[in-house]
Amino acid sequence: MINIIRYRYWYFLFSLLIIVPGAIFFVSGGLKLGIDFTGGTELTLVFPHQQTTSALEDQIKAAALNSAKLNEAEVVSSTPLGGATTSGAHILLRIPNIGDSPQALAAIEAPLYRANGCGNLVQEPSPGIYKTPLPACKNVVLDSENDVGGEISSQIRTRALDAVLIASVFILLYISFAFRRVAHPFRYGTCAIIALVHDVLVVLGLFSIFGRLLGVTVDALFVTAVLTVIGFSVHDTIVIFDRIRENMSRRIGEPFELVVNNAILQSMNRSLNTSLTVLMTLTALLLFGGDSIRIFVITLLVGITSGTYSSIFNASPLLVVWDNDELGIGRTFRRIFKKEPAVRTARTTR
């Protein structure tokens, strides 16, 4: 029989090696929030006859910074249009909120028109000239504009955090109630929450690294994906915990460590098969889906992979560590709540 529990500290070390670098990037501001969280304007620009190059991206950022006199502009993503025979570029630009001002929008479009052979369509932007957006240019197309105000973005951030916290509390209470017939049911809920936090930290850390190194930003769909990962992780963990509960009633007298190890082995095929079928579907969406759901799909891929790992190699081994009191936490709590003295008092003399 494979002894999975025996190497539990190696699994914990592997998790730390993944989480710690991501946490460093996260604390240093590596996670780049989209306009759903920060507020601003996203412009989708299409250049039908140009390849995506750094020069083209610099041209777009210069148009946003200089012509519109904005203090921030960032090319979020740039992808080629169509197949191999098409030379166009599809670029997503993020800038501070320009609201409903046609003049501000025209001030960005005008230098792009001039730089791409449409100079005869526009004049130099000045206050009051542009009452409507600029005429169409076959070399530059404004495909879409998305505005998000600061108040809305603040509500999204607050409610996203509240959703994660409330979900964690209800999961803890539900698992503790569901396992009330076994010894120490609170431990099962706590270990499930620790595994849940592990998965969230892996996702946040990895996207912080992506944000710092690749400029990847996250939007409201990212929160939806994280909540989905939480549900999947807890679901997988409960399946193994339930098998532990069944084995405890069938294998009376066996060490708890052996009971947990058997439960993991009995549930592993089911967990891996379920996860692999989901990952195959997500991989297909990543390869053939659109740009708008790419971050959502990658978040699910990372989170579900992490959730499968944490359910098998983190949550259940943590139960064993806690039951054996290997970290001394139980002794500390007993000393605090039962007021056990740390040192025995001297025997009184007659």
BALOBA-1460 file (C-alpha; in Angstrom, 3 decimals):
// residues 350
<rec num="1" residu="m" x="0.000" y="0.000" z="0.000"/>
<rec num="2" residu="i" x="1.279" y="3.477" z="-0.879"/>
<rec num="3" residu="n" x="1.934" y="5.522" z="2.245"/>
<rec num="4" residu="i" x="0.942" y="9.041" z="1.183"/>
<rec num="5" residu="i" x="0.661" y="10.474" z="4.686"/>
<rec num="6" residu="r" x="4.258" y="9.560" z="5.469"/>
<rec num="7" residu="y" x="5.601" y="12.343" z="3.238"/>
<rec num="8" residu="r" x="3.149" y="15.010" z="4.395"/>
<rec num="9" residu="y" x="5.788" y="17.620" z="5.224"/>
<rec num="10" residu="w" x="7.228" y="17.344" z="1.727"/>
<rec num="11" residu="y" x="3.780" y="18.216" z="0.360"/>
<rec num="12" residu="f" x="3.569" y="21.217" z="2.687"/>
<rec num="13" residu="l" x="7.037" y="22.334" z="1.595"/>
<rec num="14" residu="f" x="6.065" y="22.076" z="-2.088"/>
<rec num="15" residu="s" x="3.010" y="24.263" z="-1.420"/>
<rec num="16" residu="l" x="5.161" y="26.859" z="0.323"/>
<rec num="17" residu="l" x="7.597" y="26.940" z="-2.587"/>
<rec num="18" residu="i" x="4.673" y="27.889" z="-4.839"/>
<rec num="19" residu="i" x="2.879" y="30.277" z="-2.473"/>
<rec num="20" residu="v" x="5.817" y="32.292" z="-1.075"/>
<rec num="21" residu="p" x="7.112" y="33.742" z="-4.403"/>
<rec num="22" residu="g" x="3.555" y="34.623" z="-5.428"/>
<rec num="23" residu="a" x="2.907" y="36.247" z="-2.044"/>
<rec num="24" residu="i" x="6.023" y="38.392" z="-2.462"/>
<rec num="25" residu="f" x="4.828" y="39.589" z="-5.878"/>
<rec num="26" residu="f" x="1.308" y="40.150" z="-4.493"/>
<rec num="27" residu="v" x="2.497" y="42.255" z="-1.541"/>
<rec num="28" residu="s" x="4.740" y="44.295" z="-3.845"/>
<rec num="29" residu="g" x="1.735" y="45.215" z="-6.012"/>
<rec num="30" residu="g" x="2.175" y="42.669" z="-8.764"/>
<rec num="31" residu="l" x="-1.554" y="41.925" z="-9.102"/>
<rec num="32" residu="k" x="-2.795" y="44.355" z="-11.744"/>
<rec num="33" residu="l" x="-6.472" y="45.190" z="-11.387"/>
<rec num="34" residu="g" x="-8.567" y="45.974" z="-14.440"/>
<rec num="35" residu="i" x="-10.924" y="48.905" z="-14.723"/>
<rec num="36" residu="d" x="-13.671" y="46.839" z="-13.079"/>
<rec num="37" residu="f" x="-11.736" y="47.439" z="-9.843"/>
<rec num="38" residu="t" x="-9.807" y="50.659" z="-10.412"/>
<rec num="39" residu="g" x="-12.156" y="52.657" z="-12.626"/>
<rec num="40" residu="g" x="-11.226" y="53.992" z="-16.040"/>
<rec num="41" residu="t" x="-11.813" y="53.480" z="-19.742"/>
<rec num="42" residu="e" x="-10.897" y="50.539" z="-21.942"/>
<rec num="43" residu="l" x="-10.613" y="51.156" z="-25.672"/>
<rec num="44" residu="t" x="-10.500" y="48.261" z="-28.124"/>
<rec num="45" residu="l" x="-8.607" y="49.408" z="-31.221"/>
<rec num="46" residu="v" x="-8.326" y="47.428" z="-34.449"/>
<rec num="47" residu="f" x="-5.546" y="48.037" z="-36.980"/>
<rec num="48" residu="p" x="-6.570" y="45.920" z="-40.010"/>
<rec num="49" residu="h" x="-3.344" y="46.441" z="-41.970"/>
<rec num="50" residu="q" x="-0.614" y="46.457" z="-39.298"/>
<rec num="51" residu="q" x="1.242" y="43.815" z="-37.354"/>
<rec num="52" residu="t" x="1.403" y="44.112" z="-33.576"/>
<rec num="53" residu="t" x="4.782" y="45.673" z="-32.781"/>
<rec num="54" residu="s" x="6.284" y="47.548" z="-29.857"/>
<rec num="55" residu="a" x="6.392" y="50.641" z="-32.087"/>
<rec num="56" residu="l" x="2.634" y="50.406" z="-32.663"/>
<rec num="57" residu="e" x="1.987" y="50.005" z="-28.941"/>
<rec num="58" residu="d" x="4.220" y="53.002" z="-28.153"/>
<rec num="59" residu="q" x="2.342" y="55.026" z="-30.768"/>
<rec num="60" residu="i" x="-0.990" y="54.233" z="-29.122"/>
<rec num="61" residu="k" x="0.247" y="55.038" z="-25.610"/>
<rec num="62" residu="a" x="1.756" y="58.313" z="-26.856"/>
<rec num="63" residu="a" x="-1.582" y="59.267" z="-28.397"/>
<rec num="64" residu="a" x="-3.376" y="58.649" z="-25.109"/>
<rec num="65" residu="l" x="-0.756" y="60.386" z="-22.966"/>
<rec num="66" residu="n" x="0.117" y="63.417" z="-25.055"/>
<rec num="67" residu="s" x="-2.965" y="64.227" z="-27.103"/>
<rec num="68" residu="a" x="-5.547" y="63.542" z="-24.408"/>
<rec num="69" residu="k" x="-3.233" y="64.849" z="-21.651"/>
<rec num="70" residu="l" x="-3.923" y="61.842" z="-19.435"/>
<rec num="71" residu="n" x="-1.576" y="60.787" z="-16.642"/>
<rec num="72" residu="e" x="-1.710" y="57.037" z="-17.316"/>
<rec num="73" residu="a" x="-2.026" y="54.783" z="-20.339"/>
<rec num="74" residu="e" x="-1.341" y="51.093" z="-20.658"/>
<rec num="75" residu="v" x="-1.589" y="48.549" z="-23.464"/>
<rec num="76" residu="v" x="-3.306" y="45.658" z="-21.703"/>
<rec num="77" residu="s" x="-3.102" y="43.130" z="-24.519"/>
<rec num="78" residu="s" x="-2.289" y="42.958" z="-28.198"/>
<rec num="79" residu="t" x="-3.156" y="40.018" z="-30.427"/>
<rec num="80" residu="p" x="-3.098" y="39.358" z="-34.178"/>
<rec num="81" residu="l" x="-6.332" y="39.364" z="-36.135"/>
<rec num="82" residu="g" x="-7.657" y="36.308" z="-37.915"/>
<rec num="83" residu="g" x="-5.401" y="33.565" z="-39.254"/>
<rec num="84" residu="a" x="-1.876" y="33.371" z="-40.542"/>
<rec num="85" residu="t" x="-2.718" y="35.254" z="-43.749"/>
<rec num="86" residu="t" x="-4.096" y="38.284" z="-41.898"/>
<rec num="87" residu="s" x="-1.720" y="41.054" z="-40.851"/>
<rec num="88" residu="g" x="-4.023" y="43.056" z="-38.583"/>
<rec num="89" residu="a" x="-3.653" y="43.835" z="-34.878"/>
<rec num="90" residu="h" x="-6.255" y="43.888" z="-32.082"/>
<rec num="91" residu="i" x="-5.158" y="46.085" z="-29.157"/>
<rec num="92" residu="l" x="-6.800" y="46.752" z="-25.785"/>
<rec num="93" residu="l" x="-5.827" y="50.109" z="-24.248"/>
<rec num="94" residu="r" x="-6.554" y="51.096" z="-20.639"/>
<rec num="95" residu="i" x="-6.593" y="54.750" z="-19.616"/>
<rec num="96" residu="p" x="-8.144" y="56.838" z="-16.819"/>
<rec num="97" residu="n" x="-11.853" y="57.445" z="-17.168"/>
<rec num="98" residu="i" x="-12.689" y="59.852" z="-20.011"/>
<rec num="99" residu="g" x="-16.441" y="59.605" z="-19.382"/>
<rec num="100" residu="d" x="-18.825" y="60.664" z="-22.148"/>
<rec num="101" residu="s" x="-16.592" y="63.387" z="-23.585"/>
<rec num="102" residu="p" x="-16.390" y="63.108" z="-27.409"/>
<rec num="103" residu="q" x="-13.556" y="65.650" z="-27.324"/>
<rec num="104" residu="a" x="-11.396" y="63.449" z="-25.080"/>
<rec num="105" residu="l" x="-12.060" y="60.417" z="-27.259"/>
<rec num="106" residu="a" x="-11.324" y="62.382" z="-30.437"/>
<rec num="107" residu="a" x="-8.081" y="63.669" z="-28.906"/>
<rec num="108" residu="i" x="-6.899" y="60.066" z="-28.688"/>
<rec num="109" residu="e" x="-8.166" y="59.085" z="-32.122"/>
<rec num="110" residu="a" x="-6.767" y="62.060" z="-34.022"/>
<rec num="111" residu="p" x="-3.017" y="61.317" z="-33.689"/>
<rec num="112" residu="l" x="-3.681" y="57.657" z="-34.436"/>
<rec num="113" residu="y" x="-5.520" y="58.639" z="-37.624"/>
<rec num="114" residu="r" x="-2.692" y="60.910" z="-38.716"/>
<rec num="115" residu="a" x="-0.025" y="58.291" z="-37.948"/>
<rec num="116" residu="n" x="-1.877" y="55.697" z="-40.013"/>
<rec num="117" residu="g" x="-2.550" y="57.613" z="-43.230"/>
<rec num="118" residu="c" x="-5.915" y="59.198" z="-42.349"/>
<rec num="119" residu="g" x="-4.679" y="62.702" z="-41.615"/>
<rec num="120" residu="n" x="-7.012" y="64.303" z="-44.155"/>
<rec num="121" residu="l" x="-10.014" y="63.261" z="-42.066"/>
<rec num="122" residu="v" x="-9.134" y="65.220" z="-38.921"/>
<rec num="123" residu="q" x="-7.957" y="68.560" z="-37.602"/>
<rec num="124" residu="e" x="-5.872" y="69.331" z="-34.540"/>
<rec num="125" residu="p" x="-8.023" y="68.709" z="-31.427"/>
<rec num="126" residu="s" x="-9.040" y="71.867" z="-29.606"/>
<rec num="127" residu="p" x="-11.841" y="72.665" z="-27.153"/>
<rec num="128" residu="g" x="-15.268" y="72.685" z="-28.702"/>
<rec num="129" residu="i" x="-14.346" y="71.292" z="-32.133"/>
<rec num="130" residu="y" x="-15.562" y="67.718" z="-31.747"/>
<rec num="131" residu="k" x="-19.235" y="67.315" z="-31.004"/>
<rec num="132" residu="t" x="-19.281" y="63.710" z="-32.284"/>
<rec num="133" residu="p" x="-16.590" y="61.012" z="-32.660"/>
<rec num="134" residu="l" x="-14.206" y="61.354" z="-35.580"/>
<rec num="135" residu="p" x="-15.060" y="59.964" z="-39.056"/>
<rec num="136" residu="a" x="-14.257" y="56.328" z="-39.779"/>
<rec num="137" residu="c" x="-10.757" y="55.461" z="-40.931"/>
<rec num="138" residu="k" x="-10.076" y="52.191" z="-42.755"/>
<rec num="139" residu="n" x="-6.650" y="51.878" z="-41.111"/>
<rec num="140" residu="v" x="-7.784" y="52.475" z="-37.492"/>
<rec num="141" residu="v" x="-11.090" y="51.278" z="-36.059"/>
<rec num="142" residu="l" x="-12.388" y="51.991" z="-32.540"/>
<rec num="143" residu="d" x="-14.157" y="48.702" z="-31.911"/>
<rec num="144" residu="s" x="-15.523" y="49.388" z="-28.405"/>
<rec num="145" residu="e" x="-15.308" y="51.699" z="-25.390"/>
<rec num="146" residu="n" x="-15.983" y="50.566" z="-21.820"/>
<rec num="147" residu="d" x="-16.238" y="53.061" z="-18.943"/>
<rec num="148" residu="v" x="-16.261" y="52.165" z="-15.237"/>
<rec num="149" residu="g" x="-16.538" y="54.840" z="-12.564"/>
<rec num="150" residu="g" x="-14.557" y="54.900" z="-9.321"/>
<rec num="151" residu="e" x="-17.629" y="54.339" z="-7.119"/>
<rec num="152" residu="i" x="-18.650" y="51.199" z="-9.030"/>
<rec num="153" residu="s" x="-15.119" y="49.802" z="-8.934"/>
<rec num="154" residu="s" x="-14.929" y="50.354" z="-5.163"/>
<rec num="155" residu="q" x="-18.179" y="48.430" z="-4.674"/>
<rec num="156" residu="i" x="-16.827" y="45.531" z="-6.776"/>
<rec num="157" residu="r" x="-13.658" y="45.290" z="-4.648"/>
<rec num="158" residu="t" x="-15.583" y="45.392" z="-1.370"/>
<rec num="159" residu="r" x="-18.236" y="42.903" z="-2.404"/>
<rec num="160" residu="a" x="-15.669" y="40.518" z="-3.882"/>
<rec num="161" residu="l" x="-13.815" y="40.363" z="-0.555"/>
<rec num="162" residu="d" x="-17.083" y="40.040" z="1.377"/>
<rec num="163" residu="a" x="-18.183" y="37.166" z="-0.858"/>
<rec num="164" residu="v" x="-14.982" y="35.195" z="-0.167"/>
<rec num="165" residu="l" x="-15.154" y="35.797" z="3.598"/>
<rec num="166" residu="i" x="-18.854" y="34.931" z="3.889"/>
<rec num="167" residu="a" x="-18.395" y="31.788" z="1.783"/>
<rec num="168" residu="s" x="-15.512" y="30.674" z="4.031"/>
<rec num="169" residu="v" x="-17.536" y="31.149" z="7.221"/>
<rec num="170" residu="f" x="-20.517" y="29.198" z="5.896"/>
<rec num="171" residu="i" x="-18.265" y="26.409" z="4.624"/>
<rec num="172" residu="l" x="-16.624" y="26.118" z="8.052"/>
<rec num="173" residu="l" x="-19.978" y="25.981" z="9.845"/>
<rec num="174" residu="y" x="-21.506" y="23.514" z="7.396"/>
<rec num="175" residu="i" x="-18.604" y="21.047" z="7.464"/>
<rec num="176" residu="s" x="-18.428" y="21.211" z="11.262"/>
<rec num="177" residu="f" x="-22.147" y="20.399" z="11.405"/>
<rec num="178" residu="a" x="-21.980" y="17.656" z="8.754"/>
<rec num="179" residu="f" x="-19.185" y="15.868" z="10.649"/>
<rec num="180" residu="r" x="-20.660" y="16.396" z="14.096"/>
<rec num="181" residu="r" x="-20.817" y="12.611" z="14.781"/>
<rec num="182" residu="v" x="-17.034" y="12.182" z="14.565"/>
<rec num="183" residu="a" x="-14.478" y="13.355" z="17.085"/>
<rec num="184" residu="h" x="-13.360" y="16.978" z="16.717"/>
<rec num="185" residu="p" x="-15.637" y="17.980" z="13.807"/>
<rec num="186" residu="f" x="-14.302" y="21.540" z="13.902"/>
<rec num="187" residu="r" x="-10.940" y="20.252" z="12.686"/>
<rec num="188" residu="y" x="-12.458" y="19.032" z="9.432"/>
<rec num="189" residu="g" x="-13.956" y="22.441" z="8.673"/>
<rec num="190" residu="t" x="-10.746" y="24.233" z="9.606"/>
<rec num="191" residu="c" x="-8.577" y="21.985" z="7.419"/>
<rec num="192" residu="a" x="-10.964" y="22.496" z="4.499"/>
<rec num="193" residu="i" x="-10.692" y="26.267" z="4.923"/>
<rec num="194" residu="i" x="-6.880" y="26.044" z="5.050"/>
<rec num="195" residu="a" x="-6.913" y="24.094" z="1.781"/>
<rec num="196" residu="l" x="-9.297" y="26.703" z="0.352"/>
<rec num="197" residu="v" x="-6.968" y="29.549" z="1.379"/>
<rec num="198" residu="h" x="-4.074" y="27.596" z="-0.163"/>
<rec num="199" residu="d" x="-5.854" y="27.546" z="-3.540"/>
<rec num="200" residu="v" x="-6.763" y="31.238" z="-3.394"/>
<rec num="201" residu="l" x="-3.155" y="32.158" z="-2.534"/>
<rec num="202" residu="v" x="-1.845" y="30.056" z="-5.425"/>
<rec num="203" residu="v" x="-4.183" y="31.803" z="-7.881"/>
<rec num="204" residu="l" x="-3.507" y="35.307" z="-6.541"/>
<rec num="205" residu="g" x="0.234" y="34.691" z="-6.393"/>
<rec num="206" residu="l" x="0.477" y="33.312" z="-9.910"/>
<rec num="207" residu="f" x="-1.525" y="36.199" z="-11.379"/>
<rec num="208" residu="s" x="0.617" y="38.645" z="-9.399"/>
<rec num="209" residu="i" x="3.643" y="37.144" z="-11.135"/>
<rec num="210" residu="f" x="1.832" y="37.317" z="-14.488"/>
<rec num="211" residu="g" x="0.884" y="40.933" z="-13.784"/>
<rec num="212" residu="r" x="4.422" y="42.005" z="-12.931"/>
<rec num="213" residu="l" x="6.224" y="40.099" z="-15.693"/>
<rec num="214" residu="l" x="3.633" y="39.951" z="-18.486"/>
<rec num="215" residu="g" x="1.317" y="42.876" z="-17.701"/>
<rec num="216" residu="v" x="-1.754" y="40.641" z="-17.242"/>
<rec num="217" residu="t" x="-4.727" y="42.364" z="-15.581"/>
<rec num="218" residu="v" x="-7.717" y="40.834" z="-13.821"/>
<rec num="219" residu="d" x="-11.355" y="41.901" z="-14.008"/>
<rec num="220" residu="a" x="-14.682" y="40.989" z="-12.392"/>
<rec num="221" residu="l" x="-14.681" y="37.580" z="-14.114"/>
<rec num="222" residu="f" x="-11.539" y="36.794" z="-12.107"/>
<rec num="223" residu="v" x="-13.591" y="37.003" z="-8.894"/>
<rec num="224" residu="t" x="-16.187" y="34.665" z="-10.396"/>
<rec num="225" residu="a" x="-13.442" y="32.185" z="-11.258"/>
<rec num="226" residu="v" x="-11.928" y="32.354" z="-7.750"/>
<rec num="227" residu="l" x="-15.322" y="31.657" z="-6.156"/>
<rec num="228" residu="t" x="-15.760" y="28.706" z="-8.532"/>
<rec num="229" residu="v" x="-12.339" y="27.392" z="-7.502"/>
<rec num="230" residu="i" x="-13.338" y="27.682" z="-3.837"/>
<rec num="231" residu="g" x="-16.449" y="25.601" z="-4.429"/>
<rec num="232" residu="f" x="-14.575" y="22.956" z="-6.413"/>
<rec num="233" residu="s" x="-11.786" y="22.705" z="-3.835"/>
<rec num="234" residu="v" x="-14.159" y="22.271" z="-0.900"/>
<rec num="235" residu="h" x="-16.245" y="19.751" z="-2.843"/>
<rec num="236" residu="d" x="-13.173" y="17.583" z="-3.526"/>
<rec num="237" residu="t" x="-12.010" y="17.880" z="0.092"/>
<rec num="238" residu="i" x="-15.396" y="16.847" z="1.494"/>
<rec num="239" residu="v" x="-15.388" y="13.687" z="-0.625"/>
<rec num="240" residu="i" x="-12.138" y="12.546" z="1.018"/>
<rec num="241" residu="f" x="-13.294" y="13.637" z="4.479"/>
<rec num="242" residu="d" x="-16.500" y="11.664" z="4.042"/>
<rec num="243" residu="r" x="-14.504" y="8.544" z="3.188"/>
<rec num="244" residu="i" x="-12.432" y="9.127" z="6.341"/>
<rec num="245" residu="r" x="-15.651" y="9.233" z="8.367"/>
<rec num="246" residu="e" x="-16.849" y="5.967" z="6.831"/>
<rec num="247" residu="n" x="-13.508" y="4.245" z="7.449"/>
<rec num="248" residu="m" x="-13.478" y="5.313" z="11.087"/>
<rec num="249" residu="s" x="-16.704" y="3.381" z="11.696"/>
<rec num="250" residu="r" x="-15.510" y="0.339" z="9.706"/>
<rec num="251" residu="r" x="-11.875" y="0.156" z="10.827"/>
<rec num="252" residu="i" x="-12.264" y="0.528" z="14.576"/>
<rec num="253" residu="g" x="-8.952" y="0.258" z="16.372"/>
<rec num="254" residu="e" x="-6.741" y="1.273" z="13.437"/>
<rec num="255" residu="p" x="-4.449" y="4.300" z="13.874"/>
<rec num="256" residu="f" x="-5.974" y="7.511" z="12.561"/>
<rec num="257" residu="e" x="-3.036" y="7.995" z="10.198"/>
<rec num="258" residu="l" x="-3.751" y="4.635" z="8.522"/>
<rec num="259" residu="v" x="-7.472" y="5.418" z="8.275"/>
<rec num="260" residu="v" x="-6.742" y="8.721" z="6.509"/>
<rec num="261" residu="n" x="-4.204" y="7.129" z="4.166"/>
<rec num="262" residu="n" x="-6.713" y="4.461" z="3.103"/>
<rec num="263" residu="a" x="-9.387" y="7.105" z="2.531"/>
<rec num="264" residu="i" x="-7.065" y="9.104" z="0.249"/>
<rec num="265" residu="l" x="-6.150" y="6.024" z="-1.801"/>
<rec num="266" residu="q" x="-9.804" y="5.002" z="-2.141"/>
<rec num="267" residu="s" x="-10.834" y="8.498" z="-3.304"/>
<rec num="268" residu="m" x="-7.832" y="9.422" z="-5.434"/>
<rec num="269" residu="n" x="-9.010" y="7.842" z="-8.704"/>
<rec num="270" residu="r" x="-12.361" y="9.545" z="-8.423"/>
<rec num="271" residu="s" x="-10.771" y="12.949" z="-7.634"/>
<rec num="272" residu="l" x="-8.236" y="12.734" z="-10.454"/>
<rec num="273" residu="n" x="-10.777" y="11.562" z="-13.044"/>
<rec num="274" residu="t" x="-13.182" y="14.370" z="-12.137"/>
<rec num="275" residu="s" x="-10.454" y="17.002" z="-12.268"/>
<rec num="276" residu="l" x="-8.975" y="15.749" z="-15.549"/>
<rec num="277" residu="t" x="-12.308" y="15.886" z="-17.373"/>
<rec num="278" residu="v" x="-12.809" y="19.484" z="-16.210"/>
<rec num="279" residu="l" x="-9.245" y="20.425" z="-17.173"/>
<rec num="280" residu="m" x="-9.719" y="18.957" z="-20.660"/>
<rec num="281" residu="t" x="-12.801" y="21.114" z="-21.188"/>
<rec num="282" residu="l" x="-11.033" y="24.220" z="-19.918"/>
<rec num="283" residu="t" x="-8.035" y="23.527" z="-22.150"/>
<rec num="284" residu="a" x="-10.338" y="23.397" z="-25.171"/>
<rec num="285" residu="l" x="-11.881" y="26.736" z="-24.134"/>
<rec num="286" residu="l" x="-8.422" y="28.233" z="-23.694"/>
<rec num="287" residu="l" x="-7.306" y="27.139" z="-27.172"/>
<rec num="288" residu="f" x="-10.477" y="27.916" z="-29.104"/>
<rec num="289" residu="g" x="-12.334" y="30.460" z="-26.931"/>
<rec num="290" residu="g" x="-12.207" y="34.217" z="-27.293"/>
<rec num="291" residu="d" x="-9.969" y="36.775" z="-25.613"/>
<rec num="292" residu="s" x="-12.766" y="37.937" z="-23.317"/>
<rec num="293" residu="i" x="-12.811" y="34.664" z="-21.327"/>
<rec num="294" residu="r" x="-9.089" y="33.832" z="-21.478"/>
<rec num="295" residu="i" x="-8.228" y="35.116" z="-17.978"/>
<rec num="296" residu="f" x="-11.339" y="33.410" z="-16.594"/>
<rec num="297" residu="v" x="-10.320" y="30.060" z="-18.114"/>
<rec num="298" residu="i" x="-6.676" y="30.322" z="-16.992"/>
<rec num="299" residu="t" x="-7.837" y="31.123" z="-13.446"/>
<rec num="300" residu="l" x="-9.999" y="28.003" z="-13.409"/>
<rec num="301" residu="l" x="-7.176" y="25.874" z="-14.827"/>
<rec num="302" residu="v" x="-4.758" y="27.010" z="-12.126"/>
<rec num="303" residu="g" x="-7.318" y="26.916" z="-9.319"/>
<rec num="304" residu="i" x="-8.766" y="23.487" z="-10.077"/>
<rec num="305" residu="t" x="-5.292" y="21.975" z="-10.432"/>
<rec num="306" residu="s" x="-4.324" y="23.505" z="-7.090"/>
<rec num="307" residu="g" x="-7.636" y="22.406" z="-5.533"/>
<rec num="308" residu="t" x="-7.087" y="18.790" z="-6.539"/>
<rec num="309" residu="y" x="-3.588" y="18.864" z="-5.069"/>
<rec num="310" residu="s" x="-4.617" y="20.554" z="-1.808"/>
<rec num="311" residu="s" x="-7.549" y="18.192" z="-1.240"/>
<rec num="312" residu="i" x="-5.322" y="15.123" z="-1.473"/>
<rec num="313" residu="f" x="-1.959" y="16.320" z="-0.198"/>
<rec num="314" residu="n" x="-2.788" y="19.190" z="2.183"/>
<rec num="315" residu="a" x="-6.224" y="18.977" z="3.800"/>
<rec num="316" residu="s" x="-6.175" y="15.298" z="4.842"/>
<rec num="317" residu="p" x="-2.515" y="15.244" z="6.003"/>
<rec num="318" residu="l" x="-3.305" y="18.344" z="8.097"/>
<rec num="319" residu="l" x="-5.908" y="16.278" z="9.960"/>
<rec num="320" residu="v" x="-3.184" y="13.770" z="10.857"/>
<rec num="321" residu="v" x="-0.785" y="16.521" z="11.948"/>
<rec num="322" residu="w" x="-3.512" y="18.003" z="14.142"/>
<rec num="323" residu="d" x="-4.597" y="14.639" z="15.575"/>
<rec num="324" residu="n" x="-0.987" y="13.741" z="16.470"/>
<rec num="325" residu="d" x="-0.408" y="17.262" z="17.824"/>
<rec num="326" residu="e" x="2.870" y="17.312" z="15.920"/>
<rec num="327" residu="l" x="3.155" y="21.101" z="16.053"/>
<rec num="328" residu="g" x="2.257" y="21.391" z="19.737"/>
<rec num="329" residu="i" x="-0.833" y="23.500" z="19.021"/>
<rec num="330" residu="g" x="-3.145" y="21.193" z="20.957"/>
<rec num="331" residu="r" x="-0.960" y="21.292" z="24.054"/>
<rec num="332" residu="t" x="-0.883" y="25.070" z="23.914"/>
<rec num="333" residu="f" x="-4.678" y="25.337" z="23.676"/>
<rec num="334" residu="r" x="-5.181" y="22.846" z="26.505"/>
<rec num="335" residu="r" x="-2.788" y="24.794" z="28.678"/>
<rec num="336" residu="i" x="-4.634" y="28.035" z="27.930"/>
<rec num="337" residu="f" x="-8.230" y="26.868" z="28.279"/>
<rec num="338" residu="k" x="-7.744" y="24.225" z="30.990"/>
<rec num="339" residu="k" x="-5.165" y="26.354" z="32.803"/>
<rec num="340" residu="e" x="-2.628" y="23.564" z="32.998"/>
<rec num="341" residu="p" x="0.542" y="24.838" z="34.643"/>
<rec num="342" residu="a" x="3.633" y="24.792" z="32.479"/>
<rec num="343" residu="v" x="5.760" y="23.591" z="35.427"/>
<rec num="344" residu="r" x="4.614" y="21.296" z="38.251"/>
<rec num="345" residu="t" x="4.485" y="22.915" z="41.682"/>
<rec num="346" residu="a" x="6.783" y="21.657" z="44.406"/>
<rec num="347" residu="r" x="5.417" y="18.983" z="46.741"/>
<rec num="348" residu="t" x="4.464" y="20.406" z="50.082"/>
<rec num="349" residu="t" x="6.338" y="19.152" z="53.142"/>
<rec num="350" residu="r" x="4.612" y="17.631" z="56.133"/>
